[in-house]
Amino acid sequence: MNQWETVLQWAKKAENYSPSLTYGVYQIYAELDTSHVDETTGNTIWDNVELHTALAGLKTLVKDYYNSEIVPVLFEYEFIK
């Protein structure tokens, strides 16, 4: 939950954040985690590096949780083989 709080903290500081809307992970990723390409180098420049980093951390934590807690149950009940 701490990582989600961090994501929300940085999302609320994004330039295009609207307090009248409700944001989930997908909405934050799609609407607030914006970037542009540097014309000189061709590299992606994130407009809010802290938000992008927090989202990447949340994604990693969710993936780890899924693999350690959910996948074993799916195998146990033979939902996946």
Backbone bond lengths (Angstrom), bond angles and torsions (degrees), N, CA, C in turn:
res aa  C-N    CA-C-N  psi(-1)  N-CA   C-N-CA  omega(-1)  CA-C   N-CA-C  phi
1 M - - - 1.452 - - 1.525 111.41 -
2 N 1.309 117.01 -29.02 1.456 119.15 179.97 1.520 111.70 -62.28
3 Q 1.330 116.80 -38.13 1.468 120.15 -179.78 1.521 110.12 -66.30
4 W 1.330 117.39 -39.44 1.462 120.63 177.77 1.526 110.24 -63.13
5 E 1.309 116.95 -40.37 1.478 120.55 177.73 1.526 110.22 -62.04
6 T 1.326 116.79 -38.62 1.461 120.91 177.88 1.522 110.45 -65.00
7 V 1.331 116.90 -43.46 1.466 120.46 177.96 1.520 109.92 -59.91
8 L 1.330 117.43 -46.56 1.465 120.47 179.52 1.521 112.00 -62.55
9 Q 1.306 116.86 -40.36 1.469 121.08 179.27 1.529 110.32 -58.36
10 W 1.333 117.18 -47.57 1.459 120.40 -178.96 1.526 111.36 -74.03
11 A 1.326 118.11 -32.43 1.469 120.73 178.09 1.525 110.52 -63.25
12 K 1.311 116.52 -39.80 1.466 120.52 -179.79 1.524 112.12 -67.48
13 K 1.320 117.01 -18.17 1.464 120.73 178.09 1.523 112.36 -92.84
14 A 1.339 116.86 -4.14 1.471 120.75 179.92 1.521 109.48 -67.55
15 E 1.315 114.94 148.17 1.459 121.35 -176.38 1.522 112.70 -62.16
16 N 1.322 117.50 -38.14 1.460 120.93 -176.42 1.536 113.39 -98.55
17 Y 1.328 117.99 18.95 1.473 122.53 176.92 1.519 109.73 -72.00
18 S 1.317 116.75 135.75 1.461 121.92 176.88 1.524 109.09 -120.15
19 P 1.331 118.25 115.51 1.471 120.31 -178.44 1.532 113.42 -64.53
20 S 1.318 118.30 -15.70 1.464 120.15 179.97 1.532 112.11 -80.80
21 L 1.336 117.46 -9.90 1.463 121.27 -179.94 1.522 111.08 -102.03
22 T 1.324 115.44 157.14 1.458 122.07 175.01 1.518 107.49 -103.65
23 Y 1.334 116.18 127.75 1.457 120.90 -176.70 1.524 111.11 -112.92
24 G 1.318 115.79 135.98 1.448 122.83 169.02 1.517 107.90 -108.93
25 V 1.311 116.88 -176.49 1.467 120.33 -178.61 1.529 110.59 -59.41
26 Y 1.321 117.11 -45.06 1.471 119.67 -178.46 1.526 111.24 -62.30
27 Q 1.320 117.32 -44.12 1.461 120.75 -179.07 1.529 111.11 -64.77
28 I 1.322 116.48 -39.62 1.465 119.64 177.78 1.517 109.61 -64.32
29 Y 1.321 116.40 -44.58 1.461 120.87 -179.85 1.531 110.77 -63.13
30 A 1.322 117.04 -45.40 1.464 121.29 -174.40 1.524 113.31 -77.16
31 E 1.325 117.76 -37.31 1.457 120.53 -171.11 1.528 114.99 -104.94
32 L 1.329 117.58 -30.51 1.465 119.70 -173.47 1.519 113.54 -107.67
33 D 1.320 117.44 -26.24 1.464 121.17 -178.50 1.534 108.58 -88.24
34 T 1.318 114.72 72.11 1.459 120.63 -173.55 1.519 111.77 -94.42
35 S 1.330 114.47 158.36 1.459 120.57 179.94 1.522 109.41 -150.09
36 H 1.303 114.37 169.82 1.454 120.80 173.37 1.526 108.18 -143.63
37 V 1.313 116.60 162.81 1.463 121.19 -178.90 1.523 108.76 -100.39
38 D 1.317 115.67 128.55 1.463 121.74 175.98 1.525 107.88 -69.44
39 E 1.321 115.96 120.89 1.460 120.38 -175.83 1.527 112.45 -65.54
40 T 1.321 116.79 -29.85 1.459 120.33 -178.29 1.516 112.24 -74.65
41 T 1.332 116.39 -49.45 1.465 120.63 -174.78 1.522 113.45 -97.95
42 G 1.322 117.72 -21.25 1.457 120.95 -176.35 1.514 113.33 80.57
43 N 1.337 116.84 5.66 1.468 121.26 -179.54 1.522 110.87 -83.12
44 T 1.331 115.88 151.12 1.456 121.60 175.54 1.520 108.79 -80.11
45 I 1.328 116.23 129.00 1.458 123.02 178.03 1.532 107.42 -112.68
46 W 1.325 116.51 117.60 1.465 120.80 -179.69 1.519 109.17 -81.08
47 D 1.334 116.38 134.39 1.460 121.22 -179.00 1.521 111.75 -70.57
48 N 1.321 117.06 -30.05 1.462 122.03 178.72 1.537 107.15 -134.09
49 V 1.316 115.45 87.85 1.474 121.60 -174.39 1.525 110.92 -60.50
50 E 1.316 117.38 -39.73 1.464 120.82 -178.83 1.519 111.43 -62.51
51 L 1.336 117.00 -41.89 1.464 121.16 178.41 1.528 110.16 -65.45
52 H 1.305 117.02 -44.51 1.466 120.92 179.75 1.531 110.76 -61.39
53 T 1.317 116.85 -42.57 1.464 121.73 179.08 1.527 110.78 -65.08
54 A 1.336 117.16 -42.39 1.465 120.72 179.14 1.526 110.79 -64.43
55 L 1.328 117.84 -39.68 1.465 120.73 177.25 1.523 111.62 -65.15
56 A 1.322 116.79 -40.54 1.467 120.35 178.01 1.527 110.27 -63.17
57 G 1.327 117.33 -40.21 1.462 121.27 177.38 1.519 111.91 -64.59
58 L 1.327 116.50 -41.18 1.467 120.94 178.01 1.524 110.29 -63.71
59 K 1.312 116.53 -41.95 1.469 120.69 179.06 1.528 110.46 -60.04
60 T 1.315 117.03 -42.94 1.462 121.29 179.44 1.528 111.08 -64.14
61 L 1.329 117.17 -43.81 1.467 121.00 179.47 1.525 111.69 -63.50
62 V 1.331 117.12 -41.31 1.468 120.91 179.22 1.531 110.35 -65.57
63 K 1.329 116.46 -41.15 1.468 120.60 178.48 1.525 110.67 -62.54
64 D 1.325 117.14 -44.72 1.461 120.96 178.40 1.527 111.49 -62.04
65 Y 1.339 117.09 -42.57 1.457 121.84 178.65 1.530 110.20 -62.23
66 Y 1.311 116.56 -45.92 1.464 121.01 179.77 1.523 110.76 -58.74
67 N 1.328 115.57 -47.24 1.470 119.39 -178.01 1.520 113.24 -68.16
68 S 1.328 117.92 -32.70 1.466 119.43 -176.55 1.524 113.67 -90.97
69 E 1.327 118.20 -28.71 1.469 120.50 -174.13 1.528 114.48 -110.68
70 I 1.297 117.95 -35.32 1.467 120.21 -173.35 1.524 112.05 -94.79
71 V 1.318 117.50 -45.77 1.465 120.58 -178.04 1.527 112.53 -57.24
72 P 1.337 120.29 -43.86 1.472 118.63 178.23 1.540 113.45 -58.88
73 V 1.309 117.13 -36.59 1.471 120.27 178.52 1.524 109.94 -68.78
74 L 1.316 116.70 -38.87 1.465 119.54 177.84 1.523 111.07 -62.27
75 F 1.325 116.50 -40.12 1.457 119.94 176.54 1.530 111.16 -68.67
76 E 1.317 116.55 -40.61 1.468 121.03 -178.12 1.525 111.32 -58.45
77 Y 1.334 116.35 -43.21 1.460 120.31 -179.03 1.532 112.60 -94.59
78 E 1.330 115.55 10.89 1.461 124.29 175.03 1.527 112.86 58.90
79 F 1.333 116.05 33.91 1.460 119.11 172.64 1.522 109.82 -75.06
80 I 1.335 115.52 -27.27 1.464 121.13 170.60 1.521 107.27 -131.72
81 K 1.314 116.74 152.97 1.459 120.40 -177.78 1.505 110.70 -123.98
